[in-house]
Amino acid sequence: MSTAAPQNVGTGNEPPGRPTVGELVARISDQFSRILRGEIELIQVKATEKAKKVGAGAAMFAVAALLGFFAFALLLTTAVLGLAEALPAWLSALIVAVVLLVIAAIVALVGKKLLQSGEAPSAEDTKANLKADIDAVKKGLSS
């Protein structure tokens, strides 16, 4: 015969040092919540840092674009003044303006062509793609 006291398995009378299943589940839930909150905070910190860098980069590009605009204006002025050495000033300015308008028209036509070729997909294309995605998911679940 055994001298050890019988243990009531499954009746909730656990030894004092061992946690119950409910306590373990509560601990896991609490730890999971803390980990999840920590991850969310980390994501927020990283997103804030990235947003600051993106904002600074965008500001730098804006300054560069402004300086580039003024540099281009000075180059146009130089072209007008250079032509003014051989032609009257008004004719030099007119020639440079016409050249710029021709370049602008070419760029506009190319842009229009690109916009027309990049039309939004039709509703039928979207339905077909969605159906294909659903079929792929169904095949993945069935296998």
Short mmCIF file of the C-alpha atoms (twelve columns), coordinates in Angstrom:
data_MODEL
# 
_entry.id   MODEL 
# 
loop_
_atom_site.group_PDB 
_atom_site.id 
_atom_site.type_symbol 
_atom_site.label_atom_id 
_atom_site.label_alt_id 
_atom_site.label_comp_id 
_atom_site.label_asym_id 
_atom_site.label_seq_id 
_atom_site.Cartn_x 
_atom_site.Cartn_y 
_atom_site.Cartn_z 
_atom_site.pdbx_PDB_model_num 
ATOM 1   C CA . MET A 1   0.000   0.000  0.000   1 
ATOM 2   C CA . SER A 2   1.039   3.469  -0.715  1 
ATOM 3   C CA . THR A 3   1.479   5.967  2.048   1 
ATOM 4   C CA . ALA A 4   0.932   8.996  -0.192  1 
ATOM 5   C CA . ALA A 5   -2.361  10.802 0.127   1 
ATOM 6   C CA . PRO A 6   -4.654  10.276 -2.843  1 
ATOM 7   C CA . GLN A 7   -4.841  13.146 -5.336  1 
ATOM 8   C CA . ASN A 8   -8.182  14.271 -6.688  1 
ATOM 9   C CA . VAL A 9   -7.418  14.522 -10.378 1 
ATOM 10  C CA . GLY A 10  -9.787  16.783 -12.264 1 
ATOM 11  C CA . THR A 11  -11.633 18.091 -9.207  1 
ATOM 12  C CA . GLY A 12  -9.776  21.402 -9.047  1 
ATOM 13  C CA . ASN A 13  -7.808  20.467 -5.925  1 
ATOM 14  C CA . GLU A 14  -4.363  21.206 -7.360  1 
ATOM 15  C CA . PRO A 15  -1.211  21.374 -5.255  1 
ATOM 16  C CA . PRO A 16  -0.580  24.946 -4.023  1 
ATOM 17  C CA . GLY A 17  2.484   25.650 -6.254  1 
ATOM 18  C CA . ARG A 18  0.942   24.787 -9.639  1 
ATOM 19  C CA . PRO A 19  -1.300  27.175 -11.553 1 
ATOM 20  C CA . THR A 20  -4.639  26.022 -12.862 1 
ATOM 21  C CA . VAL A 21  -5.458  25.798 -16.536 1 
ATOM 22  C CA . GLY A 22  -7.574  28.938 -16.254 1 
ATOM 23  C CA . GLU A 23  -4.682  30.835 -14.703 1 
ATOM 24  C CA . LEU A 24  -2.351  29.639 -17.470 1 
ATOM 25  C CA . VAL A 25  -4.813  30.738 -20.139 1 
ATOM 26  C CA . ALA A 26  -5.175  34.119 -18.403 1 
ATOM 27  C CA . ARG A 27  -1.383  34.510 -18.271 1 
ATOM 28  C CA . ILE A 28  -0.997  33.609 -21.929 1 
ATOM 29  C CA . SER A 29  -3.755  36.038 -22.870 1 
ATOM 30  C CA . ASP A 30  -2.150  38.804 -20.792 1 
ATOM 31  C CA . GLN A 31  1.301   38.163 -22.236 1 
ATOM 32  C CA . PHE A 32  -0.078  38.041 -25.755 1 
ATOM 33  C CA . SER A 33  -1.849  41.353 -25.189 1 
ATOM 34  C CA . ARG A 34  1.360   42.933 -23.886 1 
ATOM 35  C CA . ILE A 35  3.368   41.608 -26.824 1 
ATOM 36  C CA . LEU A 36  0.745   42.856 -29.261 1 
ATOM 37  C CA . ARG A 37  0.690   46.328 -27.648 1 
ATOM 38  C CA . GLY A 38  4.488   46.425 -27.748 1 
ATOM 39  C CA . GLU A 39  4.532   45.507 -31.428 1 
ATOM 40  C CA . ILE A 40  1.936   48.174 -32.202 1 
ATOM 41  C CA . GLU A 41  3.981   50.787 -30.336 1 
ATOM 42  C CA . LEU A 42  7.099   49.704 -32.242 1 
ATOM 43  C CA . ILE A 43  5.261   50.002 -35.548 1 
ATOM 44  C CA . GLN A 44  4.046   53.479 -34.562 1 
ATOM 45  C CA . VAL A 45  7.561   54.611 -33.635 1 
ATOM 46  C CA . LYS A 46  8.996   53.256 -36.889 1 
ATOM 47  C CA . ALA A 47  6.180   54.831 -38.915 1 
ATOM 48  C CA . THR A 48  6.764   58.192 -37.234 1 
ATOM 49  C CA . GLU A 49  10.494  58.035 -37.967 1 
ATOM 50  C CA . LYS A 50  9.837   57.038 -41.570 1 
ATOM 51  C CA . ALA A 51  7.269   59.823 -41.992 1 
ATOM 52  C CA . LYS A 52  9.794   62.370 -40.731 1 
ATOM 53  C CA . LYS A 53  12.386  61.130 -43.222 1 
ATOM 54  C CA . VAL A 54  9.865   61.100 -46.062 1 
ATOM 55  C CA . GLY A 55  8.771   64.633 -45.160 1 
ATOM 56  C CA . ALA A 56  12.357  65.869 -45.106 1 
ATOM 57  C CA . GLY A 57  13.039  64.166 -48.436 1 
ATOM 58  C CA . ALA A 58  9.926   65.707 -49.992 1 
ATOM 59  C CA . ALA A 59  10.982  69.150 -48.734 1 
ATOM 60  C CA . MET A 60  14.424  68.665 -50.269 1 
ATOM 61  C CA . PHE A 61  12.850  67.700 -53.600 1 
ATOM 62  C CA . ALA A 62  10.601  70.762 -53.456 1 
ATOM 63  C CA . VAL A 63  13.598  73.038 -52.872 1 
ATOM 64  C CA . ALA A 64  15.498  71.314 -55.684 1 
ATOM 65  C CA . ALA A 65  12.524  71.743 -58.036 1 
ATOM 66  C CA . LEU A 66  12.253  75.440 -57.191 1 
ATOM 67  C CA . LEU A 67  15.957  76.001 -57.752 1 
ATOM 68  C CA . GLY A 68  15.782  74.010 -60.979 1 
ATOM 69  C CA . PHE A 69  12.889  76.161 -62.160 1 
ATOM 70  C CA . PHE A 70  14.869  79.356 -61.568 1 
ATOM 71  C CA . ALA A 71  17.953  77.873 -63.230 1 
ATOM 72  C CA . PHE A 72  15.876  76.952 -66.281 1 
ATOM 73  C CA . ALA A 73  14.436  80.485 -66.374 1 
ATOM 74  C CA . LEU A 74  17.976  81.880 -66.331 1 
ATOM 75  C CA . LEU A 75  18.989  79.551 -69.159 1 
ATOM 76  C CA . LEU A 76  16.047  80.791 -71.208 1 
ATOM 77  C CA . THR A 77  17.047  84.374 -70.472 1 
ATOM 78  C CA . THR A 78  20.585  83.554 -71.564 1 
ATOM 79  C CA . ALA A 79  19.260  82.099 -74.808 1 
ATOM 80  C CA . VAL A 80  17.216  85.225 -75.469 1 
ATOM 81  C CA . LEU A 81  20.172  87.506 -74.694 1 
ATOM 82  C CA . GLY A 82  22.487  85.388 -76.841 1 
ATOM 83  C CA . LEU A 83  20.147  85.579 -79.800 1 
ATOM 84  C CA . ALA A 84  19.756  89.301 -79.170 1 
ATOM 85  C CA . GLU A 85  23.384  89.748 -80.200 1 
ATOM 86  C CA . ALA A 86  22.475  88.739 -83.759 1 
ATOM 87  C CA . LEU A 87  18.768  89.661 -83.893 1 
ATOM 88  C CA . PRO A 88  16.545  92.263 -82.294 1 
ATOM 89  C CA . ALA A 89  15.640  91.474 -78.653 1 
ATOM 90  C CA . TRP A 90  11.921  91.055 -79.382 1 
ATOM 91  C CA . LEU A 91  12.637  88.543 -82.151 1 
ATOM 92  C CA . SER A 92  15.023  86.604 -79.912 1 
ATOM 93  C CA . ALA A 93  12.371  86.349 -77.195 1 
ATOM 94  C CA . LEU A 94  9.774   85.283 -79.776 1 
ATOM 95  C CA . ILE A 95  12.015  82.535 -81.167 1 
ATOM 96  C CA . VAL A 96  12.732  81.122 -77.690 1 
ATOM 97  C CA . ALA A 97  8.999   81.273 -76.791 1 
ATOM 98  C CA . VAL A 98  7.985   79.438 -79.995 1 
ATOM 99  C CA . VAL A 99  10.589  76.724 -79.374 1 
ATOM 100 C CA . LEU A 100 9.246   76.292 -75.830 1 
ATOM 101 C CA . LEU A 101 5.655   76.080 -77.096 1 
ATOM 102 C CA . VAL A 102 6.625   73.404 -79.647 1 
ATOM 103 C CA . ILE A 103 8.364   71.376 -76.908 1 
ATOM 104 C CA . ALA A 104 5.331   71.819 -74.622 1 
ATOM 105 C CA . ALA A 105 2.972   70.630 -77.379 1 
ATOM 106 C CA . ILE A 106 5.077   67.524 -78.035 1 
ATOM 107 C CA . VAL A 107 5.212   66.682 -74.333 1 
ATOM 108 C CA . ALA A 108 1.432   67.231 -74.028 1 
ATOM 109 C CA . LEU A 109 0.715   64.905 -76.967 1 
ATOM 110 C CA . VAL A 110 2.960   62.185 -75.568 1 
ATOM 111 C CA . GLY A 111 1.302   62.590 -72.162 1 
ATOM 112 C CA . LYS A 112 -2.166  62.356 -73.716 1 
ATOM 113 C CA . LYS A 113 -1.179  59.177 -75.535 1 
ATOM 114 C CA . LEU A 114 0.153   57.637 -72.314 1 
ATOM 115 C CA . LEU A 115 -3.020  58.550 -70.422 1 
ATOM 116 C CA . GLN A 116 -5.229  57.006 -73.091 1 
ATOM 117 C CA . SER A 117 -3.246  53.770 -73.115 1 
ATOM 118 C CA . GLY A 118 -3.386  53.532 -69.324 1 
ATOM 119 C CA . GLU A 119 -7.165  53.418 -68.951 1 
ATOM 120 C CA . ALA A 120 -8.689  51.859 -65.851 1 
ATOM 121 C CA . PRO A 121 -9.603  48.171 -66.115 1 
ATOM 122 C CA . SER A 122 -13.212 47.421 -66.971 1 
ATOM 123 C CA . ALA A 123 -15.682 45.905 -64.531 1 
ATOM 124 C CA . GLU A 124 -15.553 42.617 -66.458 1 
ATOM 125 C CA . ASP A 125 -11.756 42.417 -66.076 1 
ATOM 126 C CA . THR A 126 -12.066 43.102 -62.355 1 
ATOM 127 C CA . LYS A 127 -14.765 40.396 -61.970 1 
ATOM 128 C CA . ALA A 128 -12.635 37.866 -63.861 1 
ATOM 129 C CA . ASN A 129 -9.579  38.606 -61.724 1 
ATOM 130 C CA . LEU A 130 -11.631 38.355 -58.518 1 
ATOM 131 C CA . LYS A 131 -13.148 35.038 -59.635 1 
ATOM 132 C CA . ALA A 132 -9.670  33.682 -60.411 1 
ATOM 133 C CA . ASP A 133 -8.460  34.743 -56.959 1 
ATOM 134 C CA . ILE A 134 -11.425 33.053 -55.251 1 
ATOM 135 C CA . ASP A 135 -10.874 29.869 -57.251 1 
ATOM 136 C CA . ALA A 136 -7.187  29.837 -56.281 1 
ATOM 137 C CA . VAL A 137 -8.101  30.216 -52.593 1 
ATOM 138 C CA . LYS A 138 -10.682 27.405 -52.855 1 
ATOM 139 C CA . LYS A 139 -8.106  25.108 -54.466 1 
ATOM 140 C CA . GLY A 140 -5.609  25.960 -51.744 1 
ATOM 141 C CA . LEU A 141 -8.138  25.153 -49.004 1 
ATOM 142 C CA . SER A 142 -9.232  21.876 -50.577 1 
ATOM 143 C CA . SER A 143 -5.716  20.496 -51.019 1 
# 
